[in-house]
Amino acid sequence: MVIRRLSDLWTGSPLGFWLVLAACLYFVAMAVRLTVIDVRSHLLPNRIVFPSYAVAGVLLLATAILHSFADSAADQAASAELFGVPGLAVPAGGAVLWVFYFVLRLIHPPGMGFGDVKLAGVLGLYLGYLGWGHVFAGTFAAFLLGGLWSLGILIARRGTLRSAIPFGPFMLAGAAAVMVLLPA
């Protein structure tokens, strides 16, 4: 849970607290903008997604590395470690989600836009910072929310099985829900 992580950072690493808070505020701003644009036009613009890699990557990776040097936060740094390397789970989470969504795009191109693939990498950075359980839960939550929405559209007879829905908002909502609700 990001809130718990922020609380722990405040006492263990004030600089880390401000870095994660900045990353969270950026996430909220990015999520709102991308949701509005995707709902209106079924697009996730590169001008928003690409800079998000740099912002999330720098802020979260710096915090994870900073944690590795703080004795009081050593147990918390473990969630951002991979193979004993501090912070490696941050880019690894981004890469794993990017590849997963890319494979889905290859399997069924009409079902997944490339904007969703690019956004998945950004969300993987955020979720990877919190741990691998968050990466998997955030992905599951996105598909669950998207599926429930699609089912609602079908039941209300406002669409068919061939109707296109913007998936970015569900990816963002799933990641946000897991970041806020699932303990780190």
Beta strands, then each sheet from edge to edge (+ up, - down):
strand 1: 81-82
strand 2: 85-86
sheet 1: 1+ 2-
end
